[in-house]
């Protein structure tokens, strides 16, 4: 049997954007630089800087509590938005999927 091909980043972004309340999607590298985004440049830079700083602090706190543990998903909800951060920690690569959506509807 032939193995199914892995889903590409562009496919994931396209699929996420089919949800009506998704405001934007960003893929960040380990340095917090956006490598894919659906936001305008100014918003991308702002989210990238804040999210990457936040995830570094969050990861540090979790590791201080348990050195064998790591971040899997972070959800930040405000009155206007919800930000979901899903890090992917590989052997030599780190990526962060950041999804911003309106919390008024179920995701």
GROMACS elastic network, one bead per residue, 0.5 to 0.9 nm:
[ bonds ]
;  ai    aj funct       b0    kb
    2     5     6  0.89208   500
    3     6     6  0.89094   500
    4     7     6  0.88420   500
    5     8     6  0.86861   500
    7    10     6  0.83812   500
    7    11     6  0.63183   500
    7    12     6  0.69064   500
    8    11     6  0.52052   500
    8    12     6  0.64026   500
    8    13     6  0.88266   500
    9    12     6  0.51036   500
    9    13     6  0.62784   500
    9    14     6  0.86123   500
    9    27     6  0.85064   500
    9    36     6  0.85076   500
   10    13     6  0.51287   500
   10    14     6  0.60950   500
   10    15     6  0.85269   500
   10    36     6  0.84469   500
   11    14     6  0.50610   500
   11    15     6  0.60333   500
   11    16     6  0.85570   500
   12    15     6  0.51050   500
   12    16     6  0.61446   500
   12    17     6  0.86126   500
   13    16     6  0.51479   500
   13    17     6  0.61853   500
   13    18     6  0.88996   500
   13    24     6  0.89548   500
   13    25     6  0.66161   500
   13    26     6  0.84538   500
   13    36     6  0.88897   500
   13    37     6  0.85987   500
   13    38     6  0.83273   500
   14    17     6  0.51771   500
   14    18     6  0.66743   500
   15    18     6  0.54254   500
   15    19     6  0.77230   500
   16    19     6  0.59087   500
   16    22     6  0.70617   500
   16    24     6  0.87773   500
   16    25     6  0.78275   500
   16    99     6  0.83200   500
   17    20     6  0.71599   500
   17    21     6  0.83951   500
   17    22     6  0.59738   500
   17    23     6  0.80494   500
   17    24     6  0.75095   500
   17    25     6  0.79447   500
   18    21     6  0.87824   500
   18    22     6  0.79068   500
   19    22     6  0.57461   500
   19   107     6  0.78746   500
   20    23     6  0.82621   500
   20   101     6  0.88676   500
   21   100     6  0.87068   500
   21   101     6  0.54084   500
   21   102     6  0.52742   500
   21   103     6  0.78362   500
   21   104     6  0.81608   500
   21   105     6  0.70383   500
   21   106     6  0.87094   500
   21   107     6  0.78411   500
   22    25     6  0.77755   500
   22    99     6  0.72588   500
   22   100     6  0.60820   500
   22   102     6  0.65692   500
   22   107     6  0.85902   500
   23    38     6  0.85137   500
   23    39     6  0.81331   500
   23    81     6  0.88337   500
   23    99     6  0.77791   500
   23   100     6  0.54587   500
   23   102     6  0.69557   500
   24    37     6  0.74236   500
   24    38     6  0.54006   500
   24    39     6  0.57184   500
   24    98     6  0.82606   500
   24    99     6  0.60456   500
   24   100     6  0.53433   500
   24   101     6  0.69487   500
   25    36     6  0.80210   500
   25    37     6  0.56696   500
   25    38     6  0.55347   500
   25    39     6  0.70973   500
   25    97     6  0.73302   500
   25    98     6  0.56546   500
   25   100     6  0.63767   500
   25   101     6  0.89029   500
   26    34     6  0.64479   500
   26    35     6  0.76542   500
   26    36     6  0.56741   500
   26    38     6  0.65716   500
   26    39     6  0.75407   500
   26    44     6  0.72659   500
   26    47     6  0.84678   500
   26    48     6  0.79203   500
   26    96     6  0.79526   500
   26    97     6  0.60350   500
   26    98     6  0.50452   500
   26    99     6  0.65949   500
   26   100     6  0.86115   500
   27    33     6  0.83139   500
   27    34     6  0.56562   500
   27    35     6  0.57107   500
   27    36     6  0.50794   500
   27    37     6  0.63366   500
   27    48     6  0.88406   500
   27    95     6  0.67599   500
   27    96     6  0.55861   500
   27    98     6  0.62143   500
   27    99     6  0.88655   500
   28    31     6  0.76178   500
   28    32     6  0.53352   500
   28    33     6  0.52617   500
   28    35     6  0.57332   500
   28    36     6  0.72777   500
   28    37     6  0.86854   500
   28    48     6  0.68960   500
   28    52     6  0.79708   500
   28    94     6  0.84439   500
   28    95     6  0.55421   500
   28    97     6  0.66210   500
   28    98     6  0.77007   500
   29    32     6  0.53796   500
   29    33     6  0.55016   500
   29    34     6  0.64812   500
   29    35     6  0.66908   500
   29    93     6  0.78634   500
   29    94     6  0.59706   500
   29    96     6  0.64361   500
   30    33     6  0.73975   500
   30    52     6  0.80266   500
   30    93     6  0.71261   500
   30    95     6  0.58119   500
   30    96     6  0.76295   500
   31    34     6  0.88787   500
   31    52     6  0.76254   500
   31    94     6  0.87312   500
   32    48     6  0.56656   500
   32    49     6  0.63447   500
   32    50     6  0.88884   500
   32    51     6  0.78460   500
   32    52     6  0.50957   500
   32    53     6  0.79970   500
   32    95     6  0.86729   500
   32    96     6  0.83784   500
   33    45     6  0.80401   500
   33    48     6  0.64537   500
   33    49     6  0.80085   500
   33    52     6  0.85777   500
   34    37     6  0.66171   500
   34    44     6  0.71138   500
   34    45     6  0.76313   500
   34    48     6  0.64691   500
   37    40     6  0.79683   500
   37    41     6  0.85914   500
   37    44     6  0.69011   500
   38    44     6  0.81774   500
   39    42     6  0.80455   500
   39    43     6  0.60520   500
   39    44     6  0.55952   500
   40    43     6  0.56119   500
   40    44     6  0.61095   500
   40    45     6  0.87499   500
   41    44     6  0.50294   500
   41    45     6  0.61344   500
   41    46     6  0.86111   500
   42    45     6  0.53329   500
   42    46     6  0.63037   500
   42    47     6  0.87460   500
   43    46     6  0.50943   500
   43    47     6  0.60673   500
   43    48     6  0.83305   500
   44    47     6  0.53000   500
   44    48     6  0.58630   500
   44    49     6  0.85152   500
   45    48     6  0.51078   500
   45    49     6  0.61332   500
   45    50     6  0.86159   500
   46    49     6  0.54366   500
   46    50     6  0.62867   500
   46    51     6  0.84756   500
   47    50     6  0.52694   500
   47    51     6  0.57235   500
   47    52     6  0.81677   500
   47    98     6  0.86946   500
   48    51     6  0.53770   500
   48    52     6  0.58793   500
   48    53     6  0.83981   500
   48    98     6  0.87595   500
   49    52     6  0.55139   500
   49    53     6  0.62370   500
   49    54     6  0.86169   500
   50    53     6  0.53036   500
   50    54     6  0.60877   500
   50    55     6  0.86677   500
   51    55     6  0.60378   500
   51    56     6  0.85513   500
   51    85     6  0.80004   500
   51    98     6  0.81284   500
   52    55     6  0.52423   500
   52    56     6  0.62287   500
   52    57     6  0.87315   500
   52    96     6  0.83342   500
   53    56     6  0.53149   500
   53    57     6  0.64267   500
   53    58     6  0.86990   500
   54    57     6  0.52574   500
   54    58     6  0.60907   500
   54    59     6  0.85655   500
   55    59     6  0.58707   500
   55    60     6  0.83665   500
   55    71     6  0.82768   500
   55    74     6  0.82687   500
   55    85     6  0.82404   500
   55    87     6  0.85821   500
   56    59     6  0.52185   500
   56    60     6  0.61575   500
   56    61     6  0.86945   500
   57    60     6  0.51238   500
   57    61     6  0.62333   500
   57    62     6  0.87432   500
   58    61     6  0.51787   500
   58    62     6  0.62762   500
   58    63     6  0.86606   500
   58    71     6  0.75197   500
   58    74     6  0.88124   500
   59    62     6  0.52263   500
   59    63     6  0.61773   500
   59    64     6  0.86109   500
   59    69     6  0.89226   500
   59    70     6  0.62840   500
   59    71     6  0.57745   500
   60    63     6  0.52016   500
   60    64     6  0.61646   500
   60    65     6  0.87466   500
   60    70     6  0.87037   500
   61    64     6  0.51366   500
   61    65     6  0.64207   500
   61    66     6  0.87730   500
   62    65     6  0.51737   500
   62    66     6  0.62241   500
   62    67     6  0.76009   500
   62    69     6  0.66137   500
   62    70     6  0.62879   500
   62    71     6  0.71302   500
   63    68     6  0.68759   500
   63    69     6  0.58934   500
   63    70     6  0.63521   500
   63    71     6  0.87345   500
   64    67     6  0.60229   500
   65    69     6  0.82058   500
   66    69     6  0.54542   500
   66    70     6  0.83232   500
   67    70     6  0.79393   500
   71    74     6  0.74804   500
   71    86     6  0.83274   500
   71    87     6  0.71619   500
   72    85     6  0.85365   500
   72    86     6  0.62538   500
   72    87     6  0.62407   500
   72    88     6  0.78728   500
   73    84     6  0.71460   500
   73    85     6  0.56966   500
   73    87     6  0.66841   500
   74    83     6  0.80099   500
   74    84     6  0.57361   500
   74    85     6  0.50580   500
   74    86     6  0.65901   500
   74    87     6  0.86262   500
   75    82     6  0.68947   500
   75    83     6  0.57244   500
   75    85     6  0.64022   500
   75    86     6  0.88352   500
   76    81     6  0.82263   500
   76    82     6  0.55206   500
   76    83     6  0.51006   500
   76    84     6  0.64569   500
   76    85     6  0.84032   500
   77    80     6  0.79205   500
   77    81     6  0.59978   500
   77    83     6  0.63835   500
   77    84     6  0.85510   500
   77   103     6  0.74122   500
   78    81     6  0.53462   500
   78    82     6  0.60906   500
   78    83     6  0.86070   500
   78   103     6  0.81338   500
   79    82     6  0.82197   500
   79   103     6  0.77356   500
   79   104     6  0.89176   500
   80   101     6  0.87906   500
   80   102     6  0.64827   500
   80   103     6  0.69397   500
   80   104     6  0.82455   500
   81   100     6  0.66819   500
   81   101     6  0.57079   500
   81   103     6  0.56249   500
   81   104     6  0.84279   500
   82    99     6  0.81036   500
   82   100     6  0.57473   500
   82   101     6  0.54371   500
   82   102     6  0.61385   500
   82   103     6  0.56291   500
   83    98     6  0.68127   500
   83    99     6  0.56789   500
   83   101     6  0.66164   500
   83   102     6  0.89098   500
   84    97     6  0.79263   500
   84    98     6  0.57134   500
   84    99     6  0.51632   500
   84   100     6  0.64980   500
   84   101     6  0.83868   500
   85    96     6  0.65033   500
   85    97     6  0.56727   500
   85    99     6  0.65767   500
   85   100     6  0.88793   500
   86    95     6  0.84469   500
   86    96     6  0.56512   500
   86    97     6  0.50507   500
   86    98     6  0.65363   500
   86    99     6  0.85268   500
   87    94     6  0.72259   500
   87    95     6  0.57682   500
   87    97     6  0.61439   500
   87    98     6  0.84794   500
   88    93     6  0.80988   500
   88    94     6  0.56509   500
   88    95     6  0.51389   500
   88    96     6  0.60590   500
   88    97     6  0.79019   500
   89    92     6  0.81023   500
   89    93     6  0.63155   500
   89    95     6  0.66376   500
   89    96     6  0.85677   500
   90    94     6  0.58162   500
   90    95     6  0.82924   500
   91    94     6  0.81505   500
  101   104     6  0.88003   500
  101   107     6  0.81756   500
  102   105     6  0.67977   500
  102   106     6  0.89035   500
  102   107     6  0.87424   500
  103   106     6  0.69403   500
  103   107     6  0.77155   500
